[in-house]
Amino acid sequence: MEFDVEYVRRQFPALERSIDGHPAAYLDGPGGTQVPRRVVDAVAGYLIDHNANTHGVFATSEESDAILDHAHHAAADFLGCDADEVSYGANMTTLTLLLAQAVRRELQAGDEILVTQLDHEANRGPWDQLTDHGVVIREAPVDLATCTIDWDALEGLVGERTKVVAVGYASNAVGTVNDVRRAAVAAKRVGALSVIDSVHYALHGPIDVRDIDCDVLLCSAYKFFGPHVGIMYVRRSVSERLRPLKLRAQEDAPPFKWETGTLNHEGMAGAGEAIEFIADLGRHHGAFVEERAPGRLAGLSGRRRDIVAGMIATELYEQPLAQRLIEGLEAIAGVTIYGPPPGHARTSTVSFTVEGWNAQDVARVLGHKGLFVWDGDFYAMRLVELLGLGDRGGLVRVGLAPYNTAAEVERVVAAVAGLAGERRL
Ligand SMILES: Cc1ncc(COP(=O)(O)O)c(C=O)c1O
């Protein structure tokens, strides 16, 4: 049995678009995926039929409560935790800023926070803000040849003063998947909090916060078929202990203590539906997953099982496509791929430069052919700076999602091959 890409594609209205006769290929997923019709309907349906504030005793308010409850429960099944450990917010960045301010209340001057050179600014900047209070930031180095974290160095930096270890699950710039369990173990050894940024990884594989044994994990629904809302898991015991910035009007109990003001109800309706879409992918590909990944669903049931199956199906589909993309690009003279070595865990996000070309010019030429790819540093600013690519416009990034096809990958390879002989710098 094969992955049913046509079943997936049929559900995304955006895929019908074309640019100057070229079918649009959405390879910009790491910046935000396209949205299936059922998610659009859930957002619109909320606004048309159920729009109200919460905790009223009339129909639309009660329906709103039920929809927000569903969003919490669906996200809990997505992450492998309980619904009271899931909070919604504007986006991952804003939730991390809130988290950092709560953690600050427990810190003394001289306490340390460990971040990495591989991470997106959203899991660095909020911690950097705490230096105003005397907190010291340590930075785990990246091996630039392989774009992987130097784990021995990371572990060496964790000491008695370390209070937070903040690591990304996967690099949105180059696709490296990190051993986040190892980060959680290192943090636990000294009683520090482990904070995992799963925004990039969440589209590409199943997440299990209990297995990682992390204290906090964040993601953003717009990176996995949903609207623009952020989601944060906080381990119950940690959530009960921490004191986020909040108003008297807000409930003290998790998960509501992290949810300031009136939330984005329609966005949460869509986020819940995006997770139902993934569960449906899992049901549709049940036999495919059982055949290709025997045993990986053992012990799971209900919606959690379907979600994990959906994410494994995605992973099984995307990995060979990414390999083909890498091989195709590697064969082109003047193309340099930045990312982990063969055999290292990675997502299907592939980044590269073309000799003699600024990254933005490459993205523009591809864009005119209907190939939507990102260029720049994607806010993984530290990594791109260390790679010395600032003056070349950073990287060109091709991100695959389960609605992309082998034919789209071939179009990218052909378009880049067409550039490689020319020079634009
Ligand atoms: C790895 C990673 N972390 C964090 C973020 C920030 O997420 P948000 O836009 O929800 O604040 C992004 C967004 O691109 C990302 O790719």
The ligand as an SDF file (V2000), in Angstrom:
LIG
                    3D

 16 16  0  0  0  0  0  0  0  0999 V2000
   11.3730   26.3510   15.0700 C   0  0  0  0  0  0  0  0  0  0  0  0
   10.4660   27.5130   15.2970 C   0  0  0  0  0  0  0  0  0  0  0  0
   10.2840   27.9610   16.5390 N   0  0  0  0  0  0  0  0  0  0  0  0
    9.4860   28.9940   16.8220 C   0  0  0  0  0  0  0  0  0  0  0  0
    8.8250   29.6590   15.8280 C   0  0  0  0  0  0  0  0  0  0  0  0
    7.9540   30.8080   16.1970 C   0  0  0  0  0  0  0  0  0  0  0  0
    6.6300   30.3920   16.2060 O   0  0  0  0  0  0  0  0  0  0  0  0
    5.4390   31.4420   16.2920 P   0  0  0  0  0  0  0  0  0  0  0  0
    5.3290   32.0810   14.9530 O   0  0  0  0  0  0  0  0  0  0  0  0
    4.2430   30.6070   16.6440 O   0  0  0  0  0  0  0  0  0  0  0  0
    5.7580   32.4120   17.3640 O   0  0  0  0  0  0  0  0  0  0  0  0
    8.9770   29.2560   14.5060 C   0  0  0  0  0  0  0  0  0  0  0  0
    8.3260   29.9740   13.4080 C   0  0  0  0  0  0  0  0  0  0  0  0
    8.7680   29.9680   12.2860 O   0  0  0  0  0  0  0  0  0  0  0  0
    9.8100   28.1460   14.2340 C   0  0  0  0  0  0  0  0  0  0  0  0
    9.9790   27.6830   12.9850 O   0  0  0  0  0  0  0  0  0  0  0  0
  1  2  1  0
  2  3  1  0
  2 15  2  0
  3  4  2  0
  4  5  1  0
  5  6  1  0
  5 12  2  0
  6  7  1  0
  7  8  1  0
  8  9  2  0
  8 10  1  0
  8 11  1  0
 12 13  1  0
 12 15  1  0
 13 14  2  0
 15 16  1  0
M  END
$$$$
